[in-house]
Amino acid sequence: MPVSKNTILAARRQQHRERCRERIAKKRADRVARGLCTYCAGEREDDNYQLCNKCRGKKRDNDRDNMQRGLCRNCGGEREDPTINHCNRCRKAQRITGLKKLYGITVDDYNRMFEEQNGVCWICRKAETTNGGTLHVDHNSKSGKVRGLLCGRCNRAIGLFKDSIELLGCATKYLQEFDR
């Protein structure tokens, strides 16, 4: 069965796009390693950002324009859900990099913990009903060590008690005292 000319052209365009993405990623990584802005290669004023102040301002304006037009905040692509700021592709990439950057775990690690907990919160043993059913990664704020997966309520409660066993013990005593 002969392959159509359009199919061949589409495959070549896809290969070209992939080569361009790889080249841009290498260029950006090189600029970050040298302490330069990833967009304009100018000097960065703050090492906490990959962009210089001028490019950060432009990106902020571009993000705002994309949001007003109902497009993905990051890439300007179509958003599948207008209530969410990013398209599915960018959300998936953010999840992968976010888990690694914030907690030092991979998506596979998260999925393994989720399966071990049977998809429910470690404390209240209930499934998460908000956040798309995704449980929150709970970690020790001092050591950074991941403890488990919690629903939003339990995660906030632990945070409000400042991860203090003493405060939680006092709260338990308080509830027991007035539960009679």
Residue frames as a rotation matrix with the C-alpha (Angstrom) as fourth column:
MET 1
0.585 0.811 0.000 0.00
0.811 -0.585 0.000 0.00
0.000 0.000 -1.000 0.00
PRO 2
-0.218 -0.710 0.669 1.61
0.667 -0.609 -0.429 3.29
0.713 0.353 0.607 -1.11
VAL 3
-0.161 0.066 -0.985 2.16
0.869 -0.464 -0.173 6.03
-0.468 -0.884 0.017 1.45
SER 4
0.702 0.512 0.495 0.60
0.690 -0.660 -0.296 9.37
0.175 0.550 -0.817 0.56
LYS 5
-0.170 -0.764 0.622 2.67
0.525 -0.605 -0.598 12.49
0.834 0.225 0.504 0.05
ASN 6
0.333 0.393 0.857 0.78
-0.453 -0.731 0.511 14.23
0.827 -0.558 -0.065 2.89
THR 7
0.988 0.017 -0.157 1.72
0.116 0.598 0.793 11.46
0.107 -0.802 0.588 5.32
ILE 8
0.228 -0.973 0.025 5.39
0.922 0.207 -0.327 11.77
0.313 0.098 0.945 4.39
LEU 9
-0.203 -0.271 0.941 5.30
0.142 -0.959 -0.246 15.57
0.969 0.084 0.233 4.75
ALA 10
0.703 0.530 0.474 3.55
-0.407 -0.246 0.879 15.33
0.583 -0.812 0.043 8.12
ALA 11
0.834 -0.451 -0.319 6.19
0.552 0.695 0.461 12.89
0.014 -0.561 0.828 9.39
ARG 12
-0.110 -0.914 0.390 9.01
0.812 -0.309 -0.496 15.18
0.574 0.262 0.776 8.21
ARG 13
0.086 0.222 0.971 7.38
-0.239 -0.942 0.237 18.19
0.967 -0.252 -0.028 9.89
GLN 14
0.952 0.300 0.057 7.09
-0.143 0.274 0.951 16.22
0.270 -0.914 0.304 13.13
GLN 15
0.473 -0.857 -0.203 10.76
0.875 0.484 -0.004 15.18
0.102 -0.176 0.979 12.96
HIS 16
-0.226 -0.530 0.817 11.75
0.444 -0.803 -0.398 18.80
0.867 0.273 0.417 12.30
ARG 17
0.507 0.510 0.695 9.70
-0.397 -0.578 0.713 19.99
0.765 -0.637 -0.091 15.32
GLU 18
0.958 -0.156 -0.242 11.37
0.287 0.603 0.744 17.39
0.030 -0.782 0.622 17.56
ARG 19
0.069 -0.987 0.146 14.86
0.934 0.013 -0.357 18.41
0.350 0.161 0.923 16.38
CYS 20
-0.120 -0.047 0.992 14.01
0.035 -0.998 -0.043 22.07
0.992 0.030 0.121 17.04
ARG 21
0.835 0.472 0.284 12.70
-0.280 -0.080 0.957 21.29
0.474 -0.878 0.065 20.53
GLU 22
0.701 -0.640 -0.313 15.89
0.713 0.618 0.333 19.37
-0.020 -0.457 0.889 21.34
ARG 23
-0.187 -0.803 0.567 18.08
0.750 -0.489 -0.446 22.20
0.635 0.342 0.693 20.03
ILE 24
0.163 0.336 0.928 16.15
-0.276 -0.887 0.370 24.82
0.947 -0.316 -0.053 22.04
ALA 25
0.974 0.207 -0.090 16.29
0.011 0.353 0.936 22.67
0.225 -0.912 0.342 25.19
LYS 26
0.322 -0.933 -0.162 20.09
0.939 0.337 -0.070 22.30
0.120 -0.130 0.984 24.83
LYS 27
-0.263 -0.397 0.879 20.47
0.394 -0.876 -0.278 26.03
0.881 0.273 0.387 24.26
ARG 28
0.527 0.547 0.651 18.39
-0.381 -0.533 0.756 26.88
0.760 -0.646 -0.072 27.33
ALA 29
0.914 -0.230 -0.334 20.25
0.402 0.610 0.683 24.36
0.047 -0.758 0.650 29.51
ASP 30
-0.032 -0.977 0.209 23.57
0.919 -0.111 -0.379 25.87
0.394 0.180 0.901 28.39
ARG 31
-0.131 0.048 0.990 22.34
-0.017 -0.999 0.046 29.39
0.991 -0.011 0.131 29.20
VAL 32
0.865 0.463 0.193 21.12
-0.218 0.001 0.976 28.32
0.451 -0.887 0.102 32.64
ALA 33
0.638 -0.687 -0.348 24.49
0.769 0.591 0.243 26.65
0.038 -0.423 0.906 33.35
ARG 34
-0.377 -0.815 0.440 26.28
0.780 -0.536 -0.323 29.88
0.499 0.222 0.838 32.41
GLY 35
-0.417 0.264 -0.870 23.90
0.717 -0.493 -0.493 32.00
-0.559 -0.829 0.016 34.54
LEU 36
-0.987 0.068 -0.145 22.24
-0.145 -0.768 0.624 33.70
-0.068 0.637 0.768 31.57
CYS 37
-0.168 0.984 -0.067 18.58
-0.688 -0.166 -0.706 34.39
-0.706 -0.072 0.705 30.77
THR 38
-0.398 0.017 0.917 17.09
0.331 0.935 0.127 31.41
-0.855 0.354 -0.378 28.94
TYR 39
0.631 0.705 0.324 15.28
0.578 -0.149 -0.802 33.61
-0.517 0.693 -0.502 26.40
CYS 40
0.987 -0.156 0.033 17.57
-0.103 -0.779 -0.619 36.54
0.122 0.607 -0.785 25.52
ALA 41
0.424 -0.867 -0.261 20.93
0.789 0.495 -0.364 35.25
0.445 -0.051 0.894 26.90
GLY 42
0.220 -0.304 0.927 21.28
-0.275 -0.931 -0.240 38.50
0.936 -0.203 -0.289 28.87
GLU 43
-0.819 -0.570 -0.069 22.60
-0.046 0.185 -0.982 38.73
0.572 -0.801 -0.178 32.40
ARG 44
0.225 0.875 -0.429 20.19
0.521 0.264 0.812 37.51
0.823 -0.406 -0.396 35.10
GLU 45
-0.108 -0.203 0.973 19.76
-0.564 -0.794 -0.228 39.83
0.819 -0.574 -0.028 38.07
ASP 46
0.116 0.264 0.958 18.51
-0.959 0.282 0.039 37.05
-0.259 -0.923 0.286 40.35
ASP 47
-0.778 -0.532 -0.335 19.80
-0.601 0.784 0.152 33.47
0.182 0.320 -0.930 40.35
ASN 48
-0.598 0.626 0.501 16.43
-0.087 0.571 -0.817 32.23
-0.797 -0.532 -0.287 41.61
TYR 49
0.561 0.802 -0.202 14.92
-0.251 -0.068 -0.966 32.87
-0.788 0.593 0.164 38.16
GLN 50
-0.048 -0.549 0.835 15.87
0.739 0.542 0.399 31.49
-0.672 0.636 0.380 34.76
LEU 51
0.339 0.247 0.908 14.85
0.844 -0.506 -0.177 34.78
0.416 0.826 -0.380 33.10
CYS 52
-0.843 -0.538 0.010 16.17
0.499 -0.789 -0.358 38.32
0.200 -0.297 0.934 33.39
ASN 53
-0.546 0.652 -0.527 13.80
0.272 -0.457 -0.847 41.00
-0.793 -0.605 0.072 34.75
LYS 54
-0.543 0.307 -0.782 12.93
-0.744 -0.608 0.278 42.26
-0.389 0.733 0.558 31.25
CYS 55
-0.718 0.241 -0.653 11.98
-0.330 0.708 0.624 38.80
0.613 0.663 -0.429 29.94
ARG 56
-0.805 0.463 -0.371 10.07
0.585 0.511 -0.630 37.97
-0.102 -0.724 -0.682 33.15
GLY 57
-0.497 0.626 -0.602 7.95
-0.226 -0.762 -0.607 41.08
-0.838 -0.166 0.520 32.57
LYS 58
-0.522 0.267 -0.810 7.30
-0.847 -0.046 0.530 40.07
0.104 0.963 0.250 28.94
LYS 59
-0.838 0.190 -0.512 6.41
0.134 0.980 0.144 36.52
0.529 0.052 -0.847 30.01
ARG 60
-0.730 0.593 -0.340 4.01
0.381 -0.061 -0.923 37.85
-0.568 -0.803 -0.182 32.65
ASP 61
-0.370 0.581 -0.725 2.27
-0.677 -0.703 -0.218 40.00
-0.637 0.410 0.653 30.01
ASN 62
-0.605 0.083 -0.792 2.15
-0.658 0.508 0.556 37.08
0.448 0.858 -0.253 27.56
ASP 63
-0.912 0.275 -0.306 0.74
0.389 0.818 -0.424 34.75
0.133 -0.506 -0.852 30.25
ARG 64
-0.542 0.729 -0.417 -1.97
0.036 -0.476 -0.879 37.30
-0.839 -0.492 0.232 31.06
ASP 65
-0.371 0.379 -0.848 -2.86
-0.901 -0.370 0.229 37.72
-0.227 0.848 0.479 27.36
ASN 66
-0.793 0.038 -0.609 -3.08
-0.229 0.906 0.355 33.93
0.565 0.421 -0.710 26.91
MET 67
-0.839 0.485 -0.246 -5.32
0.464 0.404 -0.789 33.61
-0.283 -0.776 -0.564 29.97
GLN 68
-0.407 0.707 -0.578 -7.67
-0.379 -0.706 -0.598 36.34
-0.831 -0.024 0.556 28.73
ARG 69
-0.289 0.261 -0.921 -7.99
-0.948 0.053 0.312 34.58
0.130 0.964 0.232 25.37
GLY 70
0.664 0.599 0.448 -8.72
-0.686 0.726 0.047 31.25
-0.297 -0.338 0.893 27.08
LEU 71
0.558 -0.560 -0.612 -5.40
-0.276 0.570 -0.774 29.69
0.782 0.601 0.163 26.12
CYS 72
0.624 -0.435 -0.649 -2.81
0.734 0.611 0.296 27.77
0.268 -0.661 0.701 28.14
ARG 73
0.952 -0.255 -0.172 -0.81
-0.124 -0.831 0.543 30.09
-0.281 -0.495 -0.822 30.36
ASN 74
0.183 -0.962 0.201 2.51
0.030 0.210 0.977 28.40
-0.983 -0.173 0.068 29.51
CYS 75
-0.604 -0.544 0.583 2.44
0.470 0.348 0.811 27.44
-0.644 0.764 0.045 25.85
GLY 76
-0.573 0.446 -0.687 -0.56
-0.632 -0.774 0.025 29.34
-0.521 0.449 0.726 24.43
GLY 77
-0.933 0.245 -0.262 -2.20
-0.002 0.727 0.687 26.10
0.359 0.642 -0.678 23.29
GLU 78
-0.073 0.994 0.082 -5.87
-0.456 -0.106 0.884 25.23
0.887 0.027 0.461 23.64
ARG 79
-0.805 -0.073 0.588 -7.04
-0.585 0.260 -0.768 24.47
-0.097 -0.963 -0.252 27.17
GLU 80
-0.714 0.553 -0.430 -9.31
0.250 0.775 0.581 21.44
0.654 0.307 -0.691 27.46
ASP 81
0.142 0.719 -0.681 -10.93
0.974 0.021 0.225 22.80
0.176 -0.695 -0.697 30.65
PRO 82
0.134 -0.081 0.988 -11.51
0.288 -0.950 -0.117 26.58
0.948 0.300 -0.104 30.80
THR 83
0.936 0.245 0.253 -11.43
-0.161 -0.340 0.926 26.52
0.313 -0.908 -0.279 34.62
ILE 84
0.601 -0.799 -0.011 -7.79
0.553 0.406 0.727 25.31
-0.576 -0.443 0.686 34.63
ASN 85
0.569 -0.394 -0.722 -4.93
-0.397 -0.900 0.179 27.63
-0.720 0.185 -0.668 33.63
HIS 86
-0.427 -0.868 -0.253 -2.91
-0.730 0.165 0.663 25.10
-0.534 0.467 -0.705 31.62
CYS 87
0.308 0.433 -0.847 -3.43
-0.847 0.530 -0.038 22.58
0.433 0.729 0.530 28.82
ASN 88
0.975 0.149 0.163 -3.15
-0.209 0.864 0.459 18.87
-0.072 -0.481 0.874 29.65
ARG 89
0.558 -0.826 -0.074 0.38
0.497 0.405 -0.768 18.59
0.664 0.391 0.637 28.20
CYS 90
-0.181 -0.635 0.751 1.72
-0.286 -0.697 -0.658 21.44
0.941 -0.333 -0.056 30.38
ARG 91
0.508 0.426 0.748 -0.12
-0.834 0.026 0.551 20.16
0.215 -0.904 0.369 33.46
LYS 92
0.969 -0.178 -0.172 1.49
0.193 0.978 0.073 16.73
0.155 -0.104 0.982 33.02
ALA 93
0.155 -0.971 0.183 4.95
0.442 -0.098 -0.892 18.29
0.883 0.219 0.414 32.62
GLN 94
-0.032 -0.117 0.993 4.40
-0.660 -0.743 -0.109 20.49
0.751 -0.659 -0.053 35.68
ARG 95
0.854 0.399 0.334 3.40
-0.513 0.541 0.666 17.49
0.085 -0.740 0.667 37.76
ILE 96
0.740 -0.630 -0.234 6.49
0.536 0.763 -0.361 15.55
0.406 0.142 0.903 36.77
THR 97
-0.182 -0.876 0.447 8.91
0.304 -0.483 -0.821 18.41
0.935 -0.014 0.355 37.43
GLY 98
0.176 0.332 0.926 7.02
-0.685 -0.634 0.358 19.61
0.707 -0.698 0.116 40.52
LEU 99
0.981 0.190 -0.043 7.15
-0.112 0.731 0.673 16.26
0.159 -0.655 0.739 42.34
LYS 100
0.417 -0.899 -0.136 10.86
0.782 0.431 -0.450 15.92
0.463 0.082 0.883 41.64
LYS 101
-0.246 -0.548 0.799 11.71
0.147 -0.836 -0.529 19.53
0.958 -0.013 0.286 42.48
LEU 102
0.190 0.434 0.881 9.59
-0.726 -0.542 0.424 19.88
0.661 -0.720 0.212 45.63
TYR 103
0.704 0.271 0.657 9.77
-0.681 0.521 0.514 16.41
-0.203 -0.809 0.551 47.15
GLY 104
-0.355 -0.932 -0.071 12.52
-0.903 0.322 0.285 14.52
-0.243 0.165 -0.956 45.32
ILE 105
-0.299 0.314 0.901 10.12
0.050 0.948 -0.314 11.80
-0.953 -0.049 -0.299 44.12
THR 106
-0.981 0.008 -0.196 9.05
-0.196 -0.011 0.980 10.64
0.006 1.000 0.012 40.67
VAL 107
-0.126 0.981 -0.149 5.54
-0.964 -0.086 0.251 10.06
0.234 0.175 0.956 39.39
ASP 108
-0.001 0.061 -0.998 6.23
-0.121 0.991 0.060 6.32
0.993 0.121 0.007 39.76
ASP 109
-0.894 -0.342 -0.290 7.08
0.259 0.136 -0.956 6.86
0.367 -0.930 -0.033 43.45
TYR 110
-0.687 0.703 0.183 3.84
-0.710 -0.597 -0.374 8.80
-0.154 -0.387 0.909 43.92
ASN 111
0.089 0.760 -0.644 1.81
-0.802 0.438 0.406 6.12
0.591 0.480 0.648 42.14
ARG 112
-0.383 -0.313 -0.869 3.42
0.190 0.894 -0.406 3.39
0.904 -0.321 -0.283 44.27
MET 113
-0.999 0.027 -0.023 2.54
0.015 -0.262 -0.965 5.26
-0.032 -0.965 0.262 47.50
PHE 114
-0.391 0.913 -0.116 -0.98
-0.920 -0.383 0.085 5.83
0.033 0.140 0.990 46.16
GLU 115
0.085 0.375 -0.923 -1.40
-0.415 0.856 0.309 2.09
0.906 0.357 0.229 45.52
GLU 116
-0.700 -0.426 -0.574 0.05
0.318 0.533 -0.784 1.16
0.640 -0.731 -0.237 48.94
GLN 117
-0.919 0.393 -0.040 -2.52
-0.171 -0.487 -0.856 3.44
-0.356 -0.780 0.515 50.59
ASN 118
-0.495 0.743 0.452 -5.32
0.816 0.576 -0.053 2.07
-0.299 0.342 -0.891 48.36
GLY 119
-0.485 0.229 0.844 -5.94
0.563 -0.657 0.502 5.57
0.669 0.719 0.189 47.01
VAL 120
0.674 0.738 -0.030 -7.06
0.471 -0.398 0.787 7.00
0.569 -0.544 -0.616 50.35
CYS 121
0.367 -0.472 0.802 -5.67
-0.585 -0.787 -0.196 9.50
0.723 -0.397 -0.565 52.86
TRP 122
-0.424 -0.647 -0.633 -3.20
0.134 0.646 -0.751 8.02
0.895 -0.404 -0.187 55.34
ILE 123
-0.967 0.019 0.254 -4.94
-0.246 -0.326 -0.913 9.72
0.065 -0.945 0.320 58.30
CYS 124
-0.353 0.922 0.158 -8.70
-0.776 -0.194 -0.600 9.74
-0.523 -0.334 0.784 57.69
ARG 125
-0.753 -0.051 0.656 -8.77
0.178 0.944 0.278 6.78
-0.633 0.326 -0.702 55.24
LYS 126
0.449 0.893 -0.026 -11.05
0.277 -0.166 -0.946 8.68
-0.850 0.418 -0.322 52.83
ALA 127
-0.087 -0.419 0.904 -10.54
0.992 0.050 0.119 9.29
-0.095 0.907 0.411 49.14
GLU 128
-0.745 -0.212 -0.632 -9.80
0.184 -0.977 0.111 12.85
-0.641 -0.034 0.767 48.02
THR 129
0.168 0.902 0.398 -12.93
0.826 0.091 -0.556 14.40
-0.538 0.422 -0.730 46.53
THR 130
0.873 0.033 -0.486 -11.33
-0.169 -0.915 -0.366 17.64
-0.457 0.402 -0.794 45.34
ASN 131
0.064 -0.953 -0.295 -8.15
-0.763 -0.237 0.601 18.28
-0.643 0.187 -0.743 43.33
GLY 132
0.194 0.079 -0.978 -9.16
-0.896 0.421 -0.144 15.66
0.400 0.904 0.152 40.74
GLY 133
0.964 0.236 -0.120 -8.84
-0.160 0.881 0.445 12.89
0.211 -0.409 0.888 43.31
THR 134
0.189 -0.973 -0.133 -5.11
0.208 0.172 -0.963 13.53
0.960 0.154 0.235 43.66
LEU 135
0.808 0.016 -0.589 -3.79
0.587 0.051 0.808 13.16
0.043 -0.999 0.032 47.19
HIS 136
0.781 -0.535 0.323 -1.29
-0.496 -0.845 -0.200 15.69
0.380 -0.004 -0.925 48.56
VAL 137
0.213 -0.808 -0.549 2.31
0.472 0.577 -0.667 14.72
0.855 -0.117 0.504 49.24
ASP 138
0.966 0.081 0.247 2.99
-0.179 -0.480 0.859 15.27
0.188 -0.873 -0.449 52.94
HIS 139
0.233 -0.953 -0.196 6.57
0.490 0.289 -0.823 15.88
0.840 0.096 0.534 54.01
ASN 140
0.438 -0.235 -0.868 8.51
0.843 -0.228 0.487 16.90
-0.313 -0.945 0.098 57.08
SER 141
0.939 0.006 0.343 9.20
0.174 -0.869 -0.462 20.59
0.295 0.494 -0.818 56.58
LYS 142
0.641 -0.757 0.122 12.47
-0.574 -0.368 0.732 20.40
-0.509 -0.539 -0.671 58.55
SER 143
-0.185 -0.762 0.621 14.06
-0.085 0.642 0.762 17.32
-0.979 0.088 -0.184 56.98
GLY 144
-0.275 0.162 -0.948 12.18
-0.931 -0.293 0.220 17.37
-0.242 0.942 0.232 53.67
LYS 145
-0.985 -0.128 0.117 11.48
-0.108 0.981 0.159 13.63
-0.135 0.144 -0.980 53.98
VAL 146
-0.355 0.895 -0.272 8.21
-0.668 -0.039 0.743 12.48
0.654 0.445 0.612 52.41
ARG 147
-0.718 0.158 0.677 5.88
-0.567 0.432 -0.702 10.89
-0.403 -0.888 -0.220 54.98
GLY 148
-0.596 0.586 0.550 2.88
0.610 0.775 -0.165 9.84
-0.523 0.237 -0.819 52.91
LEU 149
-0.799 0.429 0.422 -0.16
0.187 -0.490 0.851 11.00
0.572 0.759 0.311 50.94
LEU 150
-0.676 0.580 -0.454 -2.94
0.477 -0.126 -0.870 12.97
-0.562 -0.805 -0.192 52.61
CYS 151
0.191 0.791 0.581 -6.24
0.955 -0.287 0.077 14.50
0.228 0.540 -0.810 51.58
GLY 152
-0.192 -0.267 0.944 -6.33
0.294 -0.934 -0.204 18.29
0.936 0.239 0.258 51.46
ARG 153
0.685 0.540 0.489 -8.06
-0.292 -0.412 0.863 18.65
0.668 -0.734 -0.125 54.82
CYS 154
0.889 -0.377 -0.260 -5.65
0.439 0.540 0.718 16.44
-0.130 -0.752 0.646 56.74
ASN 155
0.002 -0.927 0.374 -2.65
0.926 -0.140 -0.351 18.02
0.378 0.347 0.858 55.03
ARG 156
0.011 0.079 0.997 -3.86
-0.033 -0.996 0.080 21.52
0.999 -0.034 -0.008 56.00
ALA 157
0.913 0.391 0.114 -4.60
-0.137 0.031 0.990 20.38
0.384 -0.920 0.082 59.56
ILE 158
0.529 -0.804 -0.273 -1.07
0.847 0.477 0.236 19.02
-0.060 -0.356 0.932 60.00
GLY 159
-0.277 -0.644 0.714 0.29
0.695 -0.647 -0.314 22.29
0.664 0.409 0.626 58.62
LEU 160
0.327 0.487 0.810 -1.90
-0.198 -0.803 0.563 24.41
0.924 -0.345 -0.166 60.89
PHE 161
0.999 -0.033 -0.024 -0.58
0.033 0.290 0.956 22.47
-0.025 -0.956 0.291 63.87
LYS 162
0.534 -0.842 -0.082 2.94
-0.838 -0.513 -0.189 23.29
0.117 0.170 -0.979 62.58
ASP 163
0.271 -0.377 -0.886 3.87
-0.211 0.874 -0.437 19.58
0.939 0.306 0.157 62.45
SER 164
-0.526 -0.484 0.700 3.98
-0.732 -0.162 -0.662 19.67
0.434 -0.860 -0.269 66.26
ILE 165
-0.392 0.330 -0.859 3.24
0.338 0.920 0.199 16.42
0.856 -0.213 -0.472 68.11
GLU 166
-0.879 0.029 -0.476 2.80
0.456 -0.244 -0.856 18.47
-0.141 -0.969 0.202 71.30
LEU 167
-0.736 0.633 -0.241 0.13
-0.643 -0.765 -0.047 20.71
-0.214 0.121 0.969 69.77
LEU 168
-0.295 0.630 -0.718 -1.70
-0.495 0.542 0.679 17.71
0.817 0.556 0.152 68.31
GLY 169
-0.605 0.015 -0.796 -1.56
0.572 0.704 -0.421 16.02
0.554 -0.710 -0.435 71.74
CYS 170
-0.913 0.283 -0.295 -3.04
0.035 -0.665 -0.746 19.13
-0.407 -0.691 0.597 73.36
ALA 171
-0.514 0.754 -0.408 -5.79
-0.833 -0.328 0.445 19.20
0.202 0.569 0.797 70.74
THR 172
-0.366 0.343 -0.865 -6.55
0.033 0.934 0.356 15.52
0.930 0.102 -0.353 71.44
LYS 173
-0.794 0.033 -0.607 -6.76
0.604 0.142 -0.784 16.19
0.060 -0.989 -0.133 75.19
TYR 174
-0.847 0.481 -0.224 -9.01
-0.433 -0.871 -0.234 19.16
-0.308 -0.101 0.946 74.52
LEU 175
-0.339 0.744 -0.576 -11.42
-0.697 0.213 0.684 17.11
0.631 0.634 0.447 72.42
GLN 176
-0.431 0.129 -0.893 -11.43
0.407 0.911 -0.064 14.27
0.806 -0.391 -0.445 74.96
GLU 177
-0.946 0.021 -0.323 -12.11
0.291 -0.385 -0.876 16.69
-0.143 -0.923 0.358 77.82
PHE 178
-0.605 0.726 -0.328 -15.14
-0.626 -0.688 -0.369 18.23
-0.493 -0.018 0.870 76.19
ASP 179
-0.569 0.392 -0.723 -16.46
-0.500 0.532 0.683 15.04
0.652 0.750 -0.107 74.58
ARG 180
-0.950 0.150 -0.272 -17.89
0.301 0.667 -0.682 13.80
0.079 -0.730 -0.679 77.88
